[in-house]
Amino acid sequence: MSATACVVQRDTEPTGEKEGDISLMTRESGNLVGITWYLATLNGNKVSKGQGGKPLSLLFNDEKNKASGFAGCNQFFSIFSIEQEKLTLGALAMTRKHCTKYSLLERQFTKALNETRYFDIKENQLHLSDQQQNVIAIFIQG
């Protein structure tokens, strides 16, 4: 099975500039970067695993301001920026495997990532929120 790249466009792009040492940019008692986060709920609903029983995931790498993960069928990557509690992800680039069974889950997950504007870490959980500060995704620490 071959994979090609696809870019999901969004209205705003992060600057890619660090606002300081991102490894110290935390909310509450947790650290955002260097941890694999596994998706637990999406828009208030418990999430099943993706293709091959693999959980949907998100990882922030502070060295290059890169985010990456597994969306249910395809791998994705993006750039990100943090300013206090605001989190912005750039356009998502993805592999293009065809997985009919997981396409809806993948679309919902990538939509939530594109709508993310805020983050909060509480009790080893990463909460992503939209512009109105409604929680749209909750991840557990891996």
ROVORO-731990 format. One record per atom (N, C-alpha, C): residue number from 1; x, z, y; atom name. Coordinates in nm, 4 decimals. Layout:
ROVORO-731990
+------+----------+----------+----------+------+
| resi |        X |        Z |        Y | name |
+------+----------+----------+----------+------+
|  NUM |        X |        Z |        Y |   CA |
...
+------+----------+----------+----------+------+
END
This chain:
ROVORO-731990
+------+----------+----------+----------+------+
| resi |        X |        Z |        Y | name |
+------+----------+----------+----------+------+
|    1 |   0.0850 |   0.0000 |  -0.1172 |    N |
|    1 |   0.0000 |   0.0000 |   0.0000 |   CA |
|    1 |   0.0893 |   0.0000 |   0.1232 |    C |
|    2 |   0.0670 |  -0.0899 |   0.2170 |    N |
|    2 |   0.1503 |  -0.0964 |   0.3365 |   CA |
|    2 |   0.0843 |  -0.0226 |   0.4513 |    C |
|    3 |   0.1654 |   0.0149 |   0.5486 |    N |
|    3 |   0.1141 |   0.0882 |   0.6645 |   CA |
|    3 |   0.1659 |   0.0209 |   0.7903 |    C |
|    4 |   0.0789 |   0.0055 |   0.8882 |    N |
|    4 |   0.1174 |  -0.0462 |   1.0186 |   CA |
|    4 |   0.0782 |   0.0555 |   1.1223 |    C |
|    5 |   0.1220 |   0.0373 |   1.2442 |    N |
|    5 |   0.0932 |   0.1346 |   1.3497 |   CA |
|    5 |  -0.0260 |   0.0905 |   1.4319 |    C |
|    6 |  -0.0996 |   0.1865 |   1.4794 |    N |
|    6 |  -0.2147 |   0.1631 |   1.5658 |   CA |
|    6 |  -0.2073 |   0.2640 |   1.6795 |    C |
|    7 |  -0.2410 |   0.2253 |   1.7995 |    N |
|    7 |  -0.2388 |   0.3173 |   1.9122 |   CA |
|    7 |  -0.3809 |   0.3400 |   1.9587 |    C |
|    8 |  -0.4203 |   0.4663 |   1.9724 |    N |
|    8 |  -0.5506 |   0.5040 |   2.0241 |   CA |
|    8 |  -0.5310 |   0.5352 |   2.1720 |    C |
|    9 |  -0.5956 |   0.4602 |   2.2588 |    N |
|    9 |  -0.5774 |   0.4776 |   2.4030 |   CA |
|    9 |  -0.6571 |   0.5969 |   2.4545 |    C |
|   10 |  -0.6098 |   0.6545 |   2.5647 |    N |
|   10 |  -0.6809 |   0.7632 |   2.6303 |   CA |
|   10 |  -0.6708 |   0.7460 |   2.7802 |    C |
|   11 |  -0.7513 |   0.8197 |   2.8544 |    N |
|   11 |  -0.7580 |   0.8042 |   2.9987 |   CA |
|   11 |  -0.6359 |   0.8573 |   3.0713 |    C |
|   12 |  -0.5763 |   0.9657 |   3.0242 |    N |
|   12 |  -0.4628 |   1.0249 |   3.0935 |   CA |
|   12 |  -0.3459 |   1.0378 |   2.9999 |    C |
|   13 |  -0.2279 |   1.0313 |   3.0552 |    N |
|   13 |  -0.1053 |   1.0445 |   2.9778 |   CA |
|   13 |  -0.0291 |   1.1658 |   3.0279 |    C |
|   14 |   0.0327 |   1.2413 |   2.9394 |    N |
|   14 |   0.1190 |   1.3493 |   2.9857 |   CA |
|   14 |   0.2444 |   1.2900 |   3.0470 |    C |
|   15 |   0.3085 |   1.3672 |   3.1293 |    N |
|   15 |   0.4277 |   1.3190 |   3.1970 |   CA |
|   15 |   0.5462 |   1.3148 |   3.1041 |    C |
|   16 |   0.5452 |   1.3931 |   2.9988 |    N |
|   16 |   0.6588 |   1.4001 |   2.9096 |   CA |
|   16 |   0.7676 |   1.4917 |   2.9623 |    C |
|   17 |   0.7496 |   1.5449 |   3.0825 |    N |
|   17 |   0.8472 |   1.6363 |   3.1400 |   CA |
|   17 |   0.8158 |   1.7771 |   3.0954 |    C |
|   18 |   0.9196 |   1.8517 |   3.0636 |    N |
|   18 |   0.8998 |   1.9907 |   3.0235 |   CA |
|   18 |   0.8722 |   2.0751 |   3.1468 |    C |
|   19 |   0.7840 |   2.1686 |   3.1336 |    N |
|   19 |   0.7520 |   2.2618 |   3.2409 |   CA |
|   19 |   0.8314 |   2.3904 |   3.2209 |    C |
|   20 |   0.9438 |   2.3828 |   3.1584 |    N |
|   20 |   1.0227 |   2.5002 |   3.1236 |   CA |
|   20 |   1.0482 |   2.4963 |   2.9748 |    C |
|   21 |   1.0958 |   2.6047 |   2.9211 |    N |
|   21 |   1.1244 |   2.6098 |   2.7786 |   CA |
|   21 |   0.9929 |   2.6229 |   2.7030 |    C |
|   22 |   0.9481 |   2.5130 |   2.6413 |    N |
|   22 |   0.8188 |   2.5119 |   2.5742 |   CA |
|   22 |   0.8137 |   2.6129 |   2.4613 |    C |
|   23 |   0.9270 |   2.6420 |   2.3984 |    N |
|   23 |   0.9248 |   2.7386 |   2.2894 |   CA |
|   23 |   0.8814 |   2.8759 |   2.3392 |    C |
|   24 |   0.8909 |   2.8990 |   2.4685 |    N |
|   24 |   0.8448 |   3.0255 |   2.5257 |   CA |
|   24 |   0.7033 |   3.0146 |   2.5816 |    C |
|   25 |   0.6478 |   2.8944 |   2.5866 |    N |
|   25 |   0.5133 |   2.8741 |   2.6392 |   CA |
|   25 |   0.4122 |   2.9105 |   2.5322 |    C |
|   26 |   0.3701 |   3.0330 |   2.5299 |    N |
|   26 |   0.2756 |   3.0790 |   2.4287 |   CA |
|   26 |   0.1540 |   3.1385 |   2.4953 |    C |
|   27 |   0.0478 |   3.1463 |   2.4205 |    N |
|   27 |  -0.0745 |   3.2105 |   2.4658 |   CA |
|   27 |  -0.0944 |   3.3295 |   2.3740 |    C |
|   28 |  -0.1248 |   3.4436 |   2.4336 |    N |
|   28 |  -0.1419 |   3.5662 |   2.3569 |   CA |
|   28 |  -0.0138 |   3.5944 |   2.2797 |    C |
|   29 |  -0.0214 |   3.6216 |   2.1499 |    N |
|   29 |   0.0969 |   3.6648 |   2.0767 |   CA |
|   29 |   0.1582 |   3.5561 |   1.9900 |    C |
|   30 |   0.1102 |   3.4324 |   1.9979 |    N |
|   30 |   0.1578 |   3.3292 |   1.9074 |   CA |
|   30 |   0.2495 |   3.2289 |   1.9727 |    C |
|   31 |   0.3101 |   3.1471 |   1.8901 |    N |
|   31 |   0.3974 |   3.0414 |   1.9347 |   CA |
|   31 |   0.3359 |   2.9091 |   1.8920 |    C |
|   32 |   0.3302 |   2.8130 |   1.9810 |    N |
|   32 |   0.2677 |   2.6845 |   1.9526 |   CA |
|   32 |   0.3581 |   2.5915 |   1.8738 |    C |
|   33 |   0.4855 |   2.5857 |   1.9096 |    N |
|   33 |   0.5752 |   2.4847 |   1.8540 |   CA |
|   33 |   0.6498 |   2.5325 |   1.7303 |    C |
|   34 |   0.6928 |   2.4357 |   1.6507 |    N |
|   34 |   0.7720 |   2.4663 |   1.5330 |   CA |
|   34 |   0.6922 |   2.5212 |   1.4162 |    C |
|   35 |   0.5617 |   2.5182 |   1.4258 |    N |
|   35 |   0.4726 |   2.5717 |   1.3224 |   CA |
|   35 |   0.3783 |   2.4603 |   1.2795 |    C |
|   36 |   0.3584 |   2.4452 |   1.1505 |    N |
|   36 |   0.2559 |   2.3515 |   1.1043 |   CA |
|   36 |   0.1221 |   2.4233 |   1.1107 |    C |
|   37 |   0.0292 |   2.3626 |   1.1831 |    N |
|   37 |  -0.1065 |   2.4158 |   1.1982 |   CA |
|   37 |  -0.1999 |   2.3341 |   1.1103 |    C |
|   38 |  -0.2838 |   2.4030 |   1.0310 |    N |
|   38 |  -0.3779 |   2.3360 |   0.9409 |   CA |
|   38 |  -0.5197 |   2.3502 |   0.9951 |    C |
|   39 |  -0.5902 |   2.2379 |   1.0033 |    N |
|   39 |  -0.7249 |   2.2360 |   1.0590 |   CA |
|   39 |  -0.8213 |   2.3134 |   0.9702 |    C |
|   40 |  -0.8917 |   2.4095 |   1.0304 |    N |
|   40 |  -0.9903 |   2.4910 |   0.9577 |   CA |
|   40 |  -1.1325 |   2.4517 |   0.9962 |    C |
|   41 |  -1.1579 |   2.4374 |   1.1274 |    N |
|   41 |  -1.2905 |   2.3976 |   1.1732 |   CA |
|   41 |  -1.2778 |   2.2899 |   1.2803 |    C |
|   42 |  -1.3769 |   2.2031 |   1.2828 |    N |
|   42 |  -1.3837 |   2.0936 |   1.3789 |   CA |
|   42 |  -1.5253 |   2.0916 |   1.4345 |    C |
|   43 |  -1.5383 |   2.1117 |   1.5639 |    N |
|   43 |  -1.6697 |   2.1180 |   1.6291 |   CA |
|   43 |  -1.7605 |   2.2204 |   1.5612 |    C |
|   44 |  -1.7021 |   2.3326 |   1.5222 |    N |
|   44 |  -1.7782 |   2.4425 |   1.4640 |   CA |
|   44 |  -1.8059 |   2.4303 |   1.3146 |    C |
|   45 |  -1.7609 |   2.3221 |   1.2515 |    N |
|   45 |  -1.7867 |   2.3005 |   1.1092 |   CA |
|   45 |  -1.6579 |   2.3144 |   1.0290 |    C |
|   46 |  -1.6686 |   2.3797 |   0.9125 |    N |
|   46 |  -1.5548 |   2.3920 |   0.8235 |   CA |
|   46 |  -1.5116 |   2.2527 |   0.7793 |    C |
|   47 |  -1.3803 |   2.2328 |   0.7697 |    N |
|   47 |  -1.3259 |   2.1009 |   0.7387 |   CA |
|   47 |  -1.2742 |   2.0969 |   0.5952 |    C |
|   48 |  -1.3075 |   1.9894 |   0.5259 |    N |
|   48 |  -1.2536 |   1.9698 |   0.3914 |   CA |
|   48 |  -1.1152 |   1.9077 |   0.4028 |    C |
|   49 |  -1.0455 |   1.9017 |   0.2923 |    N |
|   49 |  -0.9119 |   1.8426 |   0.2903 |   CA |
|   49 |  -0.9229 |   1.6910 |   0.2900 |    C |
|   50 |  -0.8139 |   1.6263 |   0.3258 |    N |
|   50 |  -0.8087 |   1.4819 |   0.3308 |   CA |
|   50 |  -0.7690 |   1.4204 |   0.1976 |    C |
|   51 |  -0.7243 |   1.2958 |   0.2056 |    N |
|   51 |  -0.6847 |   1.2204 |   0.0874 |   CA |
|   51 |  -0.5783 |   1.2956 |   0.0082 |    C |
|   52 |  -0.5942 |   1.2965 |  -0.1232 |    N |
|   52 |  -0.4993 |   1.3637 |  -0.2107 |   CA |
|   52 |  -0.5062 |   1.5149 |  -0.2040 |    C |
|   53 |  -0.6148 |   1.5694 |  -0.1470 |    N |
|   53 |  -0.6278 |   1.7144 |  -0.1348 |   CA |
|   53 |  -0.5381 |   1.7748 |  -0.0287 |    C |
|   54 |  -0.4845 |   1.6914 |   0.0580 |    N |
|   54 |  -0.3908 |   1.7353 |   0.1620 |   CA |
|   54 |  -0.4688 |   1.7826 |   0.2862 |    C |
|   55 |  -0.4348 |   1.8999 |   0.3398 |    N |
|   55 |  -0.5055 |   1.9485 |   0.4587 |   CA |
|   55 |  -0.4663 |   1.8695 |   0.5835 |    C |
|   56 |  -0.5594 |   1.8564 |   0.6771 |    N |
|   56 |  -0.5304 |   1.7939 |   0.8057 |   CA |
|   56 |  -0.4389 |   1.8877 |   0.8828 |    C |
|   57 |  -0.3422 |   1.8310 |   0.9533 |    N |
|   57 |  -0.2400 |   1.9160 |   1.0135 |   CA |
|   57 |  -0.1955 |   1.8660 |   1.1494 |    C |
|   58 |  -0.1241 |   1.9551 |   1.2192 |    N |
|   58 |  -0.0701 |   1.9283 |   1.3519 |   CA |
|   58 |   0.0573 |   2.0090 |   1.3674 |    C |
|   59 |   0.1629 |   1.9431 |   1.4149 |    N |
|   59 |   0.2921 |   2.0081 |   1.4363 |   CA |
|   59 |   0.3453 |   1.9663 |   1.5716 |    C |
|   60 |   0.3872 |   2.0642 |   1.6527 |    N |
|   60 |   0.4479 |   2.0380 |   1.7831 |   CA |
|   60 |   0.5984 |   2.0608 |   1.7719 |    C |
|   61 |   0.6765 |   1.9629 |   1.8150 |    N |
|   61 |   0.8220 |   1.9712 |   1.8140 |   CA |
|   61 |   0.8681 |   1.9810 |   1.9584 |    C |
|   62 |   0.9301 |   2.0940 |   1.9949 |    N |
|   62 |   0.9664 |   2.1154 |   2.1357 |   CA |
|   62 |   1.0906 |   2.0390 |   2.1798 |    C |
|   63 |   1.1732 |   1.9896 |   2.0874 |    N |
|   63 |   1.2947 |   1.9203 |   2.1273 |   CA |
|   63 |   1.2658 |   1.7899 |   2.2001 |    C |
|   64 |   1.1642 |   1.7191 |   2.1589 |    N |
|   64 |   1.1327 |   1.5899 |   2.2200 |   CA |
|   64 |   0.9892 |   1.5831 |   2.2699 |    C |
|   65 |   0.9223 |   1.6973 |   2.2785 |    N |
|   65 |   0.7817 |   1.7009 |   2.3193 |   CA |
|   65 |   0.6970 |   1.6068 |   2.2349 |    C |
|   66 |   0.7200 |   1.6080 |   2.1041 |    N |
|   66 |   0.6469 |   1.5225 |   2.0106 |   CA |
|   66 |   0.5505 |   1.6062 |   1.9290 |    C |
|   67 |   0.4334 |   1.5510 |   1.9058 |    N |
|   67 |   0.3347 |   1.6110 |   1.8160 |   CA |
|   67 |   0.3132 |   1.5125 |   1.7023 |    C |
|   68 |   0.2896 |   1.5646 |   1.5835 |    N |
|   68 |   0.2642 |   1.4775 |   1.4693 |   CA |
|   68 |   0.1750 |   1.5509 |   1.3707 |    C |
|   69 |   0.1247 |   1.4779 |   1.2735 |    N |
|   69 |   0.0425 |   1.5428 |   1.1731 |   CA |
|   69 |  -0.0244 |   1.4446 |   1.0798 |    C |
|   70 |  -0.1168 |   1.4983 |   1.0017 |    N |
|   70 |  -0.1936 |   1.4224 |   0.9040 |   CA |
|   70 |  -0.3402 |   1.4294 |   0.9444 |    C |
|   71 |  -0.4067 |   1.3136 |   0.9569 |    N |
|   71 |  -0.5432 |   1.3069 |   1.0078 |   CA |
|   71 |  -0.6494 |   1.2911 |   0.8994 |    C |
|   72 |  -0.6124 |   1.3002 |   0.7730 |    N |
|   72 |  -0.7094 |   1.2882 |   0.6651 |   CA |
|   72 |  -0.6782 |   1.1725 |   0.5728 |    C |
|   73 |  -0.6227 |   1.0666 |   0.6300 |    N |
|   73 |  -0.5792 |   0.9495 |   0.5536 |   CA |
|   73 |  -0.4448 |   0.9021 |   0.6070 |    C |
|   74 |  -0.4307 |   0.9016 |   0.7363 |    N |
|   74 |  -0.3126 |   0.8487 |   0.8029 |   CA |
|   74 |  -0.2319 |   0.9565 |   0.8737 |    C |
|   75 |  -0.1028 |   0.9277 |   0.8879 |    N |
|   75 |  -0.0133 |   1.0112 |   0.9682 |   CA |
|   75 |  -0.0293 |   0.9681 |   1.1139 |    C |
|   76 |  -0.0087 |   1.0598 |   1.2072 |    N |
|   76 |  -0.0139 |   1.0259 |   1.3494 |   CA |
|   76 |   0.1012 |   1.0926 |   1.4212 |    C |
|   77 |   0.1301 |   1.0418 |   1.5405 |    N |
|   77 |   0.2274 |   1.1065 |   1.6274 |   CA |
|   77 |   0.1920 |   1.0750 |   1.7714 |    C |
|   78 |   0.2429 |   1.1599 |   1.8606 |    N |
|   78 |   0.2122 |   1.1498 |   2.0027 |   CA |
|   78 |   0.3167 |   1.2285 |   2.0793 |    C |
|   79 |   0.3132 |   1.2179 |   2.2108 |    N |
|   79 |   0.3893 |   1.3089 |   2.2960 |   CA |
|   79 |   0.2909 |   1.4132 |   2.3479 |    C |
|   80 |   0.3425 |   1.5256 |   2.3957 |    N |
|   80 |   0.2547 |   1.6271 |   2.4520 |   CA |
|   80 |   0.3223 |   1.6936 |   2.5711 |    C |
|   81 |   0.2412 |   1.7563 |   2.6544 |    N |
|   81 |   0.2935 |   1.8375 |   2.7638 |   CA |
|   81 |   0.2096 |   1.9640 |   2.7738 |    C |
|   82 |   0.2751 |   2.0691 |   2.8189 |    N |
|   82 |   0.2102 |   2.1994 |   2.8352 |   CA |
|   82 |   0.2353 |   2.2472 |   2.9763 |    C |
|   83 |   0.1303 |   2.2967 |   3.0403 |    N |
|   83 |   0.1410 |   2.3620 |   3.1698 |   CA |
|   83 |   0.0489 |   2.4832 |   3.1648 |    C |
|   84 |   0.1081 |   2.6009 |   3.1508 |    N |
|   84 |   0.0350 |   2.7252 |   3.1287 |   CA |
|   84 |  -0.0529 |   2.7101 |   3.0060 |    C |
|   85 |  -0.1864 |   2.7227 |   3.0187 |    N |
|   85 |  -0.2735 |   2.7115 |   2.9016 |   CA |
|   85 |  -0.3246 |   2.5691 |   2.8807 |    C |
|   86 |  -0.2805 |   2.4736 |   2.9635 |    N |
|   86 |  -0.3240 |   2.3348 |   2.9497 |   CA |
|   86 |  -0.2326 |   2.2598 |   2.8539 |    C |
|   87 |  -0.2941 |   2.1835 |   2.7659 |    N |
|   87 |  -0.2230 |   2.1039 |   2.6668 |   CA |
|   87 |  -0.2745 |   1.9612 |   2.6759 |    C |
|   88 |  -0.1834 |   1.8666 |   2.6927 |    N |
|   88 |  -0.2216 |   1.7266 |   2.6991 |   CA |
|   88 |  -0.1451 |   1.6489 |   2.5928 |    C |
|   89 |  -0.2185 |   1.5743 |   2.5131 |    N |
|   89 |  -0.1584 |   1.4854 |   2.4141 |   CA |
|   89 |  -0.1666 |   1.3430 |   2.4670 |    C |
|   90 |  -0.0602 |   1.2654 |   2.4463 |    N |
|   90 |  -0.0603 |   1.1249 |   2.4861 |   CA |
|   90 |  -0.1385 |   1.0410 |   2.3867 |    C |
|   91 |  -0.1279 |   0.9098 |   2.4033 |    N |
|   91 |  -0.1934 |   0.8174 |   2.3099 |   CA |
|   91 |  -0.1434 |   0.8452 |   2.1687 |    C |
|   92 |  -0.2348 |   0.8447 |   2.0739 |    N |
|   92 |  -0.1990 |   0.8677 |   1.9337 |   CA |
|   92 |  -0.1599 |   0.7358 |   1.8683 |    C |
|   93 |  -0.0449 |   0.7342 |   1.8046 |    N |
|   93 |  -0.0046 |   0.6207 |   1.7214 |   CA |
|   93 |  -0.0255 |   0.6649 |   1.5775 |    C |
|   94 |  -0.0794 |   0.5736 |   1.4951 |    N |
|   94 |  -0.1136 |   0.6103 |   1.3572 |   CA |
|   94 |  -0.0736 |   0.5019 |   1.2601 |    C |
|   95 |  -0.0477 |   0.5442 |   1.1361 |    N |
|   95 |  -0.0378 |   0.4478 |   1.0277 |   CA |
|   95 |  -0.1777 |   0.3913 |   1.0066 |    C |
|   96 |  -0.1907 |   0.2834 |   0.9310 |    N |
|   96 |  -0.3203 |   0.2179 |   0.9171 |   CA |
|   96 |  -0.3619 |   0.1989 |   0.7715 |    C |
|   97 |  -0.3549 |   0.3054 |   0.6934 |    N |
|   97 |  -0.4038 |   0.2977 |   0.5557 |   CA |
|   97 |  -0.5562 |   0.2918 |   0.5596 |    C |
|   98 |  -0.6128 |   0.2245 |   0.4648 |    N |
|   98 |  -0.7584 |   0.2145 |   0.4556 |   CA |
|   98 |  -0.8098 |   0.3187 |   0.3569 |    C |
|   99 |  -0.8882 |   0.4128 |   0.4082 |    N |
|   99 |  -0.9440 |   0.5205 |   0.3254 |   CA |
|   99 |  -1.0890 |   0.5410 |   0.3670 |    C |
|  100 |  -1.1775 |   0.4664 |   0.3110 |    N |
|  100 |  -1.3185 |   0.4723 |   0.3486 |   CA |
|  100 |  -1.3748 |   0.6138 |   0.3413 |    C |
|  101 |  -1.3410 |   0.6862 |   0.2370 |    N |
|  101 |  -1.3956 |   0.8201 |   0.2148 |   CA |
|  101 |  -1.3606 |   0.9165 |   0.3283 |    C |
|  102 |  -1.2449 |   0.8971 |   0.3935 |    N |
|  102 |  -1.1989 |   0.9917 |   0.4953 |   CA |
|  102 |  -1.2042 |   0.9357 |   0.6369 |    C |
|  103 |  -1.2609 |   0.8174 |   0.6554 |    N |
|  103 |  -1.2584 |   0.7547 |   0.7876 |   CA |
|  103 |  -1.3386 |   0.8323 |   0.8925 |    C |
|  104 |  -1.4536 |   0.8868 |   0.8565 |    N |
|  104 |  -1.5325 |   0.9636 |   0.9532 |   CA |
|  104 |  -1.4594 |   1.0906 |   0.9940 |    C |
|  105 |  -1.4067 |   1.1629 |   0.8978 |    N |
|  105 |  -1.3308 |   1.2845 |   0.9265 |   CA |
|  105 |  -1.2119 |   1.2527 |   1.0166 |    C |
|  106 |  -1.1413 |   1.1463 |   0.9866 |    N |
|  106 |  -1.0253 |   1.1078 |   1.0659 |   CA |
|  106 |  -1.0649 |   1.0717 |   1.2091 |    C |
|  107 |  -1.1734 |   0.9973 |   1.2258 |    N |
|  107 |  -1.2217 |   0.9621 |   1.3614 |   CA |
|  107 |  -1.2599 |   1.0872 |   1.4401 |    C |
|  108 |  -1.3286 |   1.1812 |   1.3760 |    N |
|  108 |  -1.3697 |   1.3041 |   1.4442 |   CA |
|  108 |  -1.2482 |   1.3873 |   1.4849 |    C |
|  109 |  -1.1488 |   1.3945 |   1.3974 |    N |
|  109 |  -1.0272 |   1.4710 |   1.4253 |   CA |
|  109 |  -0.9486 |   1.4083 |   1.5407 |    C |
|  110 |  -0.9269 |   1.2781 |   1.5361 |    N |
|  110 |  -0.8504 |   1.2141 |   1.6432 |   CA |
|  110 |  -0.9278 |   1.2182 |   1.7756 |    C |
|  111 |  -1.0595 |   1.2124 |   1.7702 |    N |
|  111 |  -1.1406 |   1.2268 |   1.8920 |   CA |
|  111 |  -1.1194 |   1.3651 |   1.9531 |    C |
|  112 |  -1.1191 |   1.4677 |   1.8697 |    N |
|  112 |  -1.0966 |   1.6044 |   1.9185 |   CA |
|  112 |  -0.9573 |   1.6164 |   1.9809 |    C |
|  113 |  -0.8566 |   1.5575 |   1.9183 |    N |
|  113 |  -0.7218 |   1.5627 |   1.9754 |   CA |
|  113 |  -0.7180 |   1.4921 |   2.1107 |    C |
|  114 |  -0.7860 |   1.3780 |   2.1220 |    N |
|  114 |  -0.7901 |   1.3057 |   2.2491 |   CA |
|  114 |  -0.8642 |   1.3831 |   2.3575 |    C |
|  115 |  -0.9599 |   1.4667 |   2.3193 |    N |
|  115 |  -1.0388 |   1.5444 |   2.4161 |   CA |
|  115 |  -0.9756 |   1.6788 |   2.4507 |    C |
|  116 |  -0.8685 |   1.7153 |   2.3817 |    N |
|  116 |  -0.8053 |   1.8455 |   2.4033 |   CA |
|  116 |  -0.7457 |   1.8550 |   2.5428 |    C |
|  117 |  -0.7760 |   1.9658 |   2.6100 |    N |
|  117 |  -0.7194 |   1.9928 |   2.7420 |   CA |
|  117 |  -0.6614 |   2.1347 |   2.7524 |    C |
|  118 |  -0.7035 |   2.2253 |   2.6636 |    N |
|  118 |  -0.6585 |   2.3645 |   2.6690 |   CA |
|  118 |  -0.6257 |   2.4131 |   2.5279 |    C |
|  119 |  -0.5394 |   2.5131 |   2.5203 |    N |
|  119 |  -0.5114 |   2.5761 |   2.3924 |   CA |
|  119 |  -0.5029 |   2.7267 |   2.4105 |    C |
|  120 |  -0.5229 |   2.7970 |   2.3009 |    N |
|  120 |  -0.5121 |   2.9417 |   2.2982 |   CA |
|  120 |  -0.4714 |   2.9802 |   2.1559 |    C |
|  121 |  -0.3851 |   3.0785 |   2.1441 |    N |
|  121 |  -0.3438 |   3.1256 |   2.0122 |   CA |
|  121 |  -0.3853 |   3.2711 |   1.9998 |    C |
|  122 |  -0.4663 |   3.2992 |   1.8972 |    N |
|  122 |  -0.5144 |   3.4342 |   1.8705 |   CA |
|  122 |  -0.5049 |   3.4599 |   1.7213 |    C |
|  123 |  -0.4430 |   3.5714 |   1.6859 |    N |
|  123 |  -0.4387 |   3.6149 |   1.5462 |   CA |
|  123 |  -0.4000 |   3.5018 |   1.4513 |    C |
|  124 |  -0.2899 |   3.4343 |   1.4808 |    N |
|  124 |  -0.2382 |   3.3241 |   1.3985 |   CA |
|  124 |  -0.3328 |   3.2055 |   1.3872 |    C |
|  125 |  -0.4201 |   3.1889 |   1.4859 |    N |
|  125 |  -0.5081 |   3.0732 |   1.4912 |   CA |
|  125 |  -0.4840 |   2.9996 |   1.6227 |    C |
|  126 |  -0.4787 |   2.8673 |   1.6143 |    N |
|  126 |  -0.4668 |   2.7820 |   1.7318 |   CA |
|  126 |  -0.6043 |   2.7266 |   1.7642 |    C |
|  127 |  -0.6521 |   2.7536 |   1.8845 |    N |
|  127 |  -0.7815 |   2.7031 |   1.9298 |   CA |
|  127 |  -0.7552 |   2.5926 |   2.0316 |    C |
|  128 |  -0.8116 |   2.4742 |   2.0087 |    N |
|  128 |  -0.8044 |   2.3644 |   2.1038 |   CA |
|  128 |  -0.9406 |   2.3500 |   2.1699 |    C |
|  129 |  -0.9394 |   2.3334 |   2.3022 |    N |
|  129 |  -1.0640 |   2.3248 |   2.3781 |   CA |
|  129 |  -1.0662 |   2.1998 |   2.4640 |    C |
|  130 |  -1.1872 |   2.1551 |   2.4955 |    N |
|  130 |  -1.2044 |   2.0361 |   2.5784 |   CA |
|  130 |  -1.2031 |   2.0720 |   2.7267 |    C |
|  131 |  -1.2337 |   1.9755 |   2.8120 |    N |
|  131 |  -1.2296 |   1.9945 |   2.9573 |   CA |
|  131 |  -1.3215 |   2.1080 |   3.0031 |    C |
|  132 |  -1.4352 |   2.1274 |   2.9346 |    N |
|  132 |  -1.5297 |   2.2340 |   2.9699 |   CA |
|  132 |  -1.4911 |   2.3667 |   2.9041 |    C |
|  133 |  -1.3769 |   2.3700 |   2.8395 |    N |
|  133 |  -1.3223 |   2.4856 |   2.7691 |   CA |
|  133 |  -1.4067 |   2.5282 |   2.6498 |    C |
|  134 |  -1.4768 |   2.4316 |   2.5887 |    N |
|  134 |  -1.5470 |   2.4547 |   2.4629 |   CA |
|  134 |  -1.4464 |   2.4350 |   2.3494 |    C |
|  135 |  -1.4412 |   2.5291 |   2.2561 |    N |
|  135 |  -1.3498 |   2.5164 |   2.1429 |   CA |
|  135 |  -1.3981 |   2.4011 |   2.0551 |    C |
|  136 |  -1.3093 |   2.3047 |   2.0308 |    N |
|  136 |  -1.3460 |   2.1887 |   1.9505 |   CA |
|  136 |  -1.2725 |   2.1845 |   1.8170 |    C |
|  137 |  -1.1627 |   2.2615 |   1.8051 |    N |
|  137 |  -1.0889 |   2.2651 |   1.6787 |   CA |
|  137 |  -1.0181 |   2.3987 |   1.6657 |    C |
|  138 |  -1.0182 |   2.4517 |   1.5446 |    N |
|  138 |  -0.9452 |   2.5740 |   1.5147 |   CA |
|  138 |  -0.8524 |   2.5457 |   1.3977 |    C |
|  139 |  -0.7262 |   2.5835 |   1.4147 |    N |
|  139 |  -0.6232 |   2.5637 |   1.3121 |   CA |
|  139 |  -0.5723 |   2.6996 |   1.2687 |    C |
|  140 |  -0.5280 |   2.7076 |   1.1444 |    N |
|  140 |  -0.4623 |   2.8285 |   1.0968 |   CA |
|  140 |  -0.3139 |   2.7990 |   1.0814 |    C |
|  141 |  -0.2351 |   2.9010 |   1.1010 |    N |
|  141 |  -0.0904 |   2.8875 |   1.0938 |   CA |
|  141 |  -0.0465 |   2.8639 |   0.9506 |    C |
|  142 |   0.0426 |   2.7657 |   0.9316 |    N |
|  142 |   0.0914 |   2.7322 |   0.7972 |   CA |
|  142 |   0.2032 |   2.8200 |   0.7514 |    C |
+------+----------+----------+----------+------+
END
